[in-house]
Amino acid sequence: MRIFLLATVIFVSLSLSAQEWITGSVSFLSTQNVYVKFENTSGIGVGDTLYVNPKGKLTAAMVVKEFSSISCVCTPLNPIALPVATPVFARSGHKQVTIPVTDEKAKASVDLNHQAIQSLNAENLLKGNRQRIDGRVSLSSYSDISDYGNNSRFRYNFALNASHIHNSRFSGEANIAVSHNSNDSLPFSSNISHYLKIYALSLKYDIDSTSAVSFGRKINANIANLGAIDGFQYEKSLGNFAYGAVVGSRPDYYDYGVNTNLLEFGAYASHFYKKGRGRMRSTLGLFNQMNSFNTDRRFGYFQHSNTLLKKVDFFGSVEFDLYKLDKNRQPANTFDLTSTYLSLRYNPWRRLSLSMSYDARKNVYYYETFKNRVDSTIDKETRQGLRLMFNYRPFRFMSWGGYAGLNTPHISKNANTYLNFPDLPFIHAALMIDATLLRTQYLDGMIYGASLSRDIIPGKLFGQLGYRMVNYQFNNSPSTLPQNIGELSLNWQLAKRLMFTADYEFTKESGTNYHRIFLNLTQRF
């Protein structure tokens, strides 16, 4: 912990404005959100605009709603197909301009062609060991007010990405949060692990231009499925090949602190190939995880992304266990496929996008979430299984899309359809209308929704107004759960790097009223 605190002091003492492009990729699509993975999200904040580069033109595509150390949850702006592995660009240290979702303005957004993006990347590479520092400080509050009582959560977050400190070979990153509840009774001084969460805090040393070693808590983008790793990581690149090794431990299951009883070690190798605008990357890794010095899990994973075929994008990821205890509790070797995710997208022509995905990964359990019951149910019941998706744009002023999903392990069915009007006449706002069907083992439900969004003050104030009508019928009970949900969101660019976000949600449920208020103030530097 002392080295963590020392590293924090070093990072905070440095200040230098930095402006550069951060590149990520779409990692997952849900009913309403787009999930984007980055190597590091330092310099990205709530309300920032993210861009895509269809056919060589950088276009505003989504606005950041939430973020972690390596990923963002975003709201799409335009009816642009965003399949898994689509490259996404963010401007670090720049004011993010929110662009109205109109076709004409989208075309005139930021006209950077493919060569311009390549030159930006080349410029950053030519800087060598030049110091670049960017980060953010944010203050958030989440209040849940109902007829049964009130509760508020407060969160203070600091994130920093320091590249080549003092033009040296040392770099570092930090993502630290302090959160507490209005009903907390535990004293901070004796329960630090309850309030303080360190998501990333590490130092990296570049041995040469092709290899580096890091120490601390860090999520490696090449093996992000392992989550944060406390310990040493080594990486080496040789032309189109790269390999690495890790030795350390996993964060504690209960308080996310350091737990040296959860040792892990392993290695991975990857290969990258590029032909024209097509790309292919494959990664293979083998890891051993322990609990109190006994093997808890030994497994491998393979990941492959491919855009070499014209109009076709593919992404696949599998995990397979190599160790188990037999019926006599004796160690034995095995090969058991435990996690699979496959995604295929095909664009037969410009106005139509078809996608198919299969998800057999385990459901995600969050340490903390701001999602309401409706969104949590939708995410849980629609993420796994087979899904077919489409997006069709018959006219410039309208797009139609949807999906149908089947989750065989839990016998769950789900479907969604939506109409998007990106530029309504006279008011120049975007209108989204959608309907979602859920049929699970324990409930049947229909959700109807509509949202209206636009720039209230171009480049300064963006607003969204929404309404959802929910009706859940429980299969083992005659009772129903009707809900009427109203939503209001505002993103206000107070200054060049200062953003204020406010979200209000009102839910009326069987005579009971619920109010949810989320406020966030983020300062980037």
HUUR-V765688 format. One record per run of one state. SS is the DSSP state (H for helix, E for strand, L for the rest). FROM is the first residue (numbers start at 1). TO is the last residue. If there is no record, write none. Layout:
# HUUR-V765688
SS;FROM;TO
SS;FROM;TO
This chain:
# HUUR-V765688
L;1;1
H;2;12
L;13;19
E;20;29
L;30;33
E;34;38
L;39;48
E;49;54
L;55;56
E;57;67
L;68;70
E;71;76
L;77;86
E;87;92
L;93;102
H;103;107
L;108;113
H;114;126
L;127;131
E;132;146
L;147;148
E;149;163
L;164;164
H;165;167
L;168;169
E;170;181
L;182;191
H;192;195
E;196;208
L;209;210
E;211;218
L;219;220
H;221;226
L;227;228
E;229;238
L;239;240
E;241;251
L;252;257
E;258;275
L;276;277
E;278;291
L;292;293
E;294;306
L;307;311
E;312;325
L;326;330
E;331;349
L;350;351
E;352;359
L;360;372
H;373;382
L;383;384
E;385;395
L;396;397
E;398;407
L;408;411
E;412;421
L;422;429
E;430;439
L;440;442
E;443;457
L;458;460
E;461;474
L;475;479
E;480;495
L;496;497
E;498;509
L;510;511
E;512;524
L;525;525
